[in-house]
């Protein structure tokens, strides 16, 4: 009956942790671990995996209560056991190795030890990719989750170039999942939205333009059906695409998207920077000037920052460069 006692202790520990009785949870987990260690000495083939599970449970408790050093120690021991078990029985224990690596990666990410987190995620990803080839229904979602985590790690370090690589893969994977299960369609939409923002960060405006052209019709459908949920998403994406169109020197199209974005959600005032720019660069000086005057106090820095970027990218038509200078003077008065 000792294995049943250990299992009951684990159940109590989970309850205590869920109700934030962390000291009681720790006590239950420790007693459970002690039993499994004793059982494993006599019968490691049966109980070593339970020791690894108990260590992982304690590690998660320590992680959630910011006892990071204790959590790391428990995670390491759990991973070591799963690695050993996996050598003899990879079919059963490789998924556990991947999960243990993932747990350690989350800990390292939380404490900003990014290099170690990346290493753990990459090893876990390698295993899950291989498992997904044999059993895509069971493991492809794991691949998506790890790819998403790697993307976010790079975003947190402002490494948008590497973040884009993982985001591109995430989009492809979510699209594949959505073909078989509509539940993942919204994950696909979210990943597309995120990718447009990352392309913007690295000035990949042509790629951002292509993604927005795919994304906007999909968001429009969702907005028409659930305007309260998707109004802000749709409006913001319209505004972002307007900015992107400016860099593609499609100024009339930029105006169109900006006006539609403002109509969908007038509170998204950032779009007025794009509307003003699109008008100015088409030679519609008077219309543009009204917007610059109206939003001068609120959006002055954004207006001037945009002009600086337009000049760097060389997209201001020669014929309207004097108009841009006049507006800059107006903003600085």
N, C-alpha and C positions, 0 to 999 in steps of 0.2 A: 503493500500500500504506500510506500514512500513516494513513488512517482506521482500517485494521486494527490498526496499531501503537497508536493511541490507545485503541481498544476493548480491546486486550490489557492495556494499562497500567491501564485502568479495572477490569478483572477482577482484576488483581493487587492493586490498591488496596482493592477490596472484601474480598478475602481477608485482607489485612494488617489492615484495620480490624476485621474479625470476630475475628481472633486477637490483637487489642489491640497490634499493632505499628504504633502510630499515626504515628510518624515516617516509617516506610517507606510507609505509606498516603498520607501527605501528599505525599511526594516523587513517587509514582506519579500521584496526582491532578494535581499541578502540571504534570508533563510532558504528561499527557493534555490538560489545558486549554490548554497552550501550543500544541500541535499543532492543536487545534480552532480556536483564535483565528486561527492562520495560515491554515488552510484557509478560514475564514469571510471573511477579507479578500478572497480571490479569488472565493469563491462563497458569499455570505451566504445566498442563498435555500436552499441545501442544508444549510449547516453552522451557521447561527446557533442552531438548536434544540439542536445538540450542545454548543455553547458554554454555553447556558443549563443543560443537563443537567449538564455538568461543574462549573459554578459551584454548582449545587444540591448535588452530591455533596460538594464541598469544604466547603460551608456546613454540611451535616449532620455531617461529621467534626469541624469546629470546634465546633459546638453540643455534640456528645457529649463533647468534651474541654474544655468550659467556656471556650473562646476566643470569648466571646459577641460581642465587637466585630467580630472577623474574620468570624464567621458572619453577622452582620447585614449586613455589607458585601456578602458573596457572595450572600446571599438577595436583597438589593435589586437587584443587577445582573441576577440570573437572572430575577426578576419583571419587570424593565423590558424585557428581551428578549421574554419570553412575551407581555407586553401588546402590544408592537409587532407581533409575529407574529399575534396574535389579531385585530388590527384588519383585517388583510388576509384572514385565514382563521379566522374564529371557530369554525367547526364542528370544526376540528382542534385549535386551540390554547386554546380557552376552558377545557377541563378542566385543562390545564397551568397556566393562570393561577390557577384555583381551588386546585390542589395547592400552588403556590408561596405563595399567600396563607396557606394552612393551615400550611405549614412556618414561615413568619414568625410567625404567631400562636402556634405552640407555643414558639418561642424567646422571644417577649415574655412569654408566660405563665410560662415557667421563671424569668425574671429579674424577674417581678412588675411588668412594665409593662402592667398590665391594660387600661388604656384603649386602647392601641395593639393589644393582642391582640384585644380585642372588635371593634375596627374591621376588622382583617384577617379574623377569623372571619365577621363579618356580610357582608363583601363576597364571601367564598368561598361562604357559605350562599346568597346571592342567585343566584350563578351556578349552584350545584348544584340549587337548587330549579327553576330554569328548565330545566336539562338533564334533571332527573328527570321533568318533565312530558312530555318527548319520549321519554325512554327510562327508565322507572321501574325496570326490572330492573337496569340498570347503575348508576344514580346515586342511587336512594332511600337506599341504605345510607350513601352519603357524607353525605347530608342528616342522617341519624340521628347519625352520628359527630360532625358539627359542632355539632348541637344539644346533644349530650351534653357536648361541650367547653365550650360557652357556659354550660350549666348549672353545670358544675364551677368555671368562673371566678367566677361569682357566689357560689357556696358558699364558695370560698376567701376572698372579700371579706365574708362574712357577710351578703350581700344576698339573703336567702331569698325575698323577694317576686319578684324577677326570676328567680331560680333555679327557682321553681315554674312560671313561665310556660313555660320551656324544657323542664322535666321533663314537664309536661302534654302538650306536643307530642311529646316522645320516646315517651311511653306510646302515643299514638295511632299513631305511625309504626311502632313495634315490633309493635303488634297487627296492623297491616296486613301487615307483612312476614311475621309468623308464619302468617297465613292461607295464604300461598303456599309457605312453606318452614318446616317445623317446627323447623329449626335455630334460628330467631330466637325461639322460644317462651320460652326461658330469659332472653333479653334483655328480653322483655316482662315476665316475672316480676320481674326485677331492677329494672326501671324503676318498676314498681308499688310495690315495697318502698321504693325511694328516695323516691317521691312521698309515701308516708304519713309518712315522717320529716320531709320538708320542710313538710308541712301542720302537723305538730306544732310545728315551730319558729315558725310564724306564727300559732299558736293557731286554725287553721281546723279545729276538731274535727269539725264536721258533714261537711266534705269528706273528712277523714281516715277518719271512720266509714264513709262510702259506699265508699271505696276498699278498706278492710279487709274489708268484707262481700263484695266481689268477690274479693279476694286470698286470704282464708283457706281457702275450699274448694279452690282451686287448689294451695295449699301443702300442704293435708292429703293430697291425692292423691300429691304428690311424696314427702311424709313416709312415707306408707304403703308406697310402693314402694322408697324409698331413705332409710330413717330415719337412717342414719349421716351422710348428706350434708345432709339438710334438717331434722334435729331442732332445731338451734339457731335456724335461720331461722323455723321454725314456732312454736317456743316464744316467741321474742322478739316475733314479730308478734302472737301471742295476748296476751302481756303488754301490748304497746302498745295493742292494741284494748281491753283491759280498762280502761286509763287513759282512753281515748277515750270509752268507755261511761259512765264516771263523769261526764264533762263533758256528756254527753247526758242525765244523770240517770236512766240505766238501771242502777241499782245492782245489781240481781239478776243482770242479764246480765254486768255487770263481774265479779262474783264467779265466775260460771260460766267466763268466759274465763281469769281469773287461775288458777283451780284447774286447768284443762286445761293451761295453759302450764307450770305447776310440775310437773304429772304428766309432760309430755313431756320436760322438761329441768329437774330439780331444782336444777341449778347456777345457773340464772338467778334469783338471789335478789332482784333488783330488783322482780320480780313481786309479792313479798310486800308491798311498799308499796301496790300497787293492791288486793291482796286485803284487806289491813287496812282501807283506806279504804272499799272497797265494803261490808264488813261493818259498819263503824262508821256509815255513812250509811244503813244499813238498820235501825239500832237493835240490831244484834247486838253489844252492847258487850263482853260477856265474851270472845267469840271473837276480836274485834278486839284487845282488851287483851292477850291472850296473845301475839299476833304482835308488837305494839309492844314488849312487854317482852323477848321473845326476840331481836329484831333491833335493839334500841335502840342498842347500841354501833356496829353496822355501818351502819345506815340512818337514824340520827337526823336528819341534815341533809336527806335526801330526804323523810322524813316531814313535817318542819316546812315545807319548801319547797312540798310538795303542799298543805298546809293553807292556806298563804298564797295560792297560786294559786286554790284552791277559793273562798276568801273574796272574792278579786278578781272572779271570775266569778259569784259569788252563787249557787252550786249547793248549799250546805249547807242541808238542810231545817231550818227554824226549830226543830222539835222536838228535833233532835239537836245543836244548837249548844253546849249545855252539855256534852255528851259529848266533843265536839271539844276544848273548853277543858280538860277533865279529862285527856285524853290529852296535850295540849301540856304541861300541868303535869308529868305523869309523865315525859315525855321530857326536860324541863329540870331534873329533880331530880338 
